[in-house]
Amino acid sequence: MIPTTTRVVTLLERPQRGGDPTPDLFAIEERPIPAVGPDQLLVHNIAMSVDPSMRGRLDVGEKHYTTNFQIGEPLDGSAIGEVLASDSSEIAVGSVVRHRAGWREHAVVDASSVSVVDADAAAVGAWLGVLGQTGFTAWVGLRRIGELHDGDTVFVSAAAGAVGSAAGRFAKLLGAARVVGSAGGSDKVARLVNDLGYDDALDYRAESPRDALPRLAPDGVDVYFDNVGGPHLVAALHNLRIGGRVALCGMISQYSADGRGQDINHLIEAVLRRVTLRGFIVRDHEDMRPEFEKTVAGWLRSGEVEALQTVTDGIEHAVDAFLGMLKGGNVGKALVRLDTSWTV
Ligand SMILES: NC(=O)c1ccc[n+]([C@@H]2O[C@H](COP(=O)([O-])OP(=O)(O)OC[C@H]3O[C@@H](n4cnc5c(N)ncnc54)[C@H](OP(=O)(O)O)[C@@H]3O)[C@@H](O)[C@H]2O)c1
């Protein structure tokens, strides 16, 4: 039976400038499902992603990765779902597709905007995480932006998160000699070393990264994979080896900050150490996706990589999952399961 309405999460208000978003800024509404037009699909969403970049998209004015969310409209983001109705000659009913219309239980999307995923090759959650955009971000950041070489020492911030946990694991498998991570809290730090393959780790809430890094990487850092900016970036700048590389992936420590800090003054360290700092947006590097998917699907099959995720059930808890992730409530990819009959 094809439904005619669906639950969506909408934005009621934007956060105060510089303030943290709160649950009252969002609402869950029942909305009509649009008719399926030419070359469109009706998708029943199984799972959706909550991402740090969505924090920037709540603001007015400053554009982060893509268009900002609109007041009164549903939010959007990566999701995976099963096709319930299709007007496409290419994508059949029953296919599992990845698309951009998350934050709702059903979506009508253009067939040309989705990718069909092989739900037998890996669980659907993996296609949003380690085998999806976050794993791909780690891959691009290490291989192309960080120019990882055999024997390198790599430092990763937000090391237990979606991108960070993938970056730590991939770095080792791609030949790094030593991989050091940073995360918030002693439990996460223990997991980095005991479960996630890091050689050593620091708890940035207990010790400043600038104090800890010289101890954990005494011979210096070749590649810093920056997910957080701020004091972590400063610490890395002071501990990079000559010719070191910084993959500027994201700066979550500044997404809610009222104004930016003064840390840019430390850039003289980049001069002295002949460092390359390179920012990137993963969608500019699609040419690398086939080698990424082939390699990481193999690592998943062999057990060298696991699809680490923190799953929250139900659209009514999607905002909690998002706000919790921004404060470090996740290990691995933060996902919301919208259809609990599926294993993610
Ligand atoms: N460039 C691109 O194309 C691209 C693509 C995807 C993601 N990104 C960026 O990659 C980074 C990681 O994204 P993700 O999806 O993997 O998220 P994630 O790491 O799974 O979740 C965010 C993590 O950030 C940490 N965090 C929050 N506030 C912090 C602070 N003030 N200082 C240090 N750590 C803090 C929290 O872990 P703790 O408990 O350790 O604090 C939290 O778990 C983000 O900056 C994101 O914007 C960039």
The ligand as an SDF file (V2000), in Angstrom:
LIG
                    3D

 48 52  0  0  0  0  0  0  0  0999 V2000
   35.5460   18.2000    3.8860 N   0  0  0  0  0  0  0  0  0  0  0  0
   34.5440   17.3680    3.6460 C   0  0  0  0  0  0  0  0  0  0  0  0
   34.1470   17.1120    2.5090 O   0  0  0  0  0  0  0  0  0  0  0  0
   33.8850   16.7090    4.8230 C   0  0  0  0  0  0  0  0  0  0  0  0
   32.9950   15.6240    4.6390 C   0  0  0  0  0  0  0  0  0  0  0  0
   32.4480   15.0020    5.7790 C   0  0  0  0  0  0  0  0  0  0  0  0
   32.7860   15.4950    7.0530 C   0  0  0  0  0  0  0  0  0  0  0  0
   33.6310   16.5730    7.1550 N   0  0  0  0  0  0  0  0  0  0  0  0
   34.0340   17.0820    8.4680 C   0  0  0  0  0  0  0  0  0  0  0  0
   34.6990   16.0220    9.1430 O   0  0  0  0  0  0  0  0  0  0  0  0
   34.5760   16.2160   10.5490 C   0  0  0  0  0  0  0  0  0  0  0  0
   34.0630   14.9260   11.1820 C   0  0  0  0  0  0  0  0  0  0  0  0
   32.7470   14.6480   10.6660 O   0  0  0  0  0  0  0  0  0  0  0  0
   32.0020   13.3030   11.0580 P   0  0  0  0  0  0  0  0  0  0  0  0
   30.7880   13.2010   10.2130 O   0  0  0  0  0  0  0  0  0  0  0  0
   32.9700   12.1990   11.0620 O   0  0  0  0  0  0  0  0  0  0  0  0
   31.5290   13.6010   12.5570 O   0  0  0  0  0  0  0  0  0  0  0  0
   31.9140   12.7620   13.8400 P   0  0  0  0  0  0  0  0  0  0  0  0
   33.3930   12.8800   14.0390 O   0  0  0  0  0  0  0  0  0  0  0  0
   31.3140   11.4180   13.7620 O   0  0  0  0  0  0  0  0  0  0  0  0
   31.1370   13.5590   14.9880 O   0  0  0  0  0  0  0  0  0  0  0  0
   31.5940   14.7720   15.4400 C   0  0  0  0  0  0  0  0  0  0  0  0
   32.6070   14.5690   16.5830 C   0  0  0  0  0  0  0  0  0  0  0  0
   33.2790   15.8040   16.8090 O   0  0  0  0  0  0  0  0  0  0  0  0
   33.7890   15.7870   18.1120 C   0  0  0  0  0  0  0  0  0  0  0  0
   33.7510   17.1580   18.6510 N   0  0  0  0  0  0  0  0  0  0  0  0
   32.6620   17.9260   18.8910 C   0  0  0  0  0  0  0  0  0  0  0  0
   33.0390   19.1440   19.3520 N   0  0  0  0  0  0  0  0  0  0  0  0
   34.3980   19.1180   19.4170 C   0  0  0  0  0  0  0  0  0  0  0  0
   35.3940   20.0700   19.8210 C   0  0  0  0  0  0  0  0  0  0  0  0
   35.0590   21.2990   20.2580 N   0  0  0  0  0  0  0  0  0  0  0  0
   36.6980   19.7070   19.7460 N   0  0  0  0  0  0  0  0  0  0  0  0
   37.0610   18.4760   19.3060 C   0  0  0  0  0  0  0  0  0  0  0  0
   36.1660   17.5310   18.9130 N   0  0  0  0  0  0  0  0  0  0  0  0
   34.8570   17.8590   18.9680 C   0  0  0  0  0  0  0  0  0  0  0  0
   32.9280   14.8240   18.9320 C   0  0  0  0  0  0  0  0  0  0  0  0
   33.7490   13.7660   19.4010 O   0  0  0  0  0  0  0  0  0  0  0  0
   34.5230   13.8710   20.8300 P   0  0  0  0  0  0  0  0  0  0  0  0
   33.7000   13.0810   21.7930 O   0  0  0  0  0  0  0  0  0  0  0  0
   35.8450   13.2650   20.5400 O   0  0  0  0  0  0  0  0  0  0  0  0
   34.5810   15.3150   21.2050 O   0  0  0  0  0  0  0  0  0  0  0  0
   31.9430   14.2480   17.8950 C   0  0  0  0  0  0  0  0  0  0  0  0
   31.7350   12.8610   18.0460 O   0  0  0  0  0  0  0  0  0  0  0  0
   33.6320   17.4180   10.7420 C   0  0  0  0  0  0  0  0  0  0  0  0
   34.4120   18.5710   10.9450 O   0  0  0  0  0  0  0  0  0  0  0  0
   32.9140   17.4970    9.4080 C   0  0  0  0  0  0  0  0  0  0  0  0
   32.4270   18.7770    9.1380 O   0  0  0  0  0  0  0  0  0  0  0  0
   34.1700   17.1670    6.0720 C   0  0  0  0  0  0  0  0  0  0  0  0
  1  2  1  0
  2  3  2  0
  2  4  1  0
  4  5  1  0
  4 48  2  0
  5  6  2  0
  6  7  1  0
  7  8  2  0
  8  9  1  0
  8 48  1  0
  9 10  1  0
  9 46  1  0
 10 11  1  0
 11 12  1  0
 11 44  1  0
 12 13  1  0
 13 14  1  0
 14 15  2  0
 14 16  1  0
 14 17  1  0
 17 18  1  0
 18 19  2  0
 18 20  1  0
 18 21  1  0
 21 22  1  0
 22 23  1  0
 23 24  1  0
 23 42  1  0
 24 25  1  0
 25 26  1  0
 25 36  1  0
 26 27  1  0
 26 35  1  0
 27 28  2  0
 28 29  1  0
 29 30  1  0
 29 35  2  0
 30 31  1  0
 30 32  2  0
 32 33  1  0
 33 34  2  0
 34 35  1  0
 36 37  1  0
 36 42  1  0
 37 38  1  0
 38 39  2  0
 38 40  1  0
 38 41  1  0
 42 43  1  0
 44 45  1  0
 44 46  1  0
 46 47  1  0
M  CHG  2   8   1  16  -1
M  END
$$$$
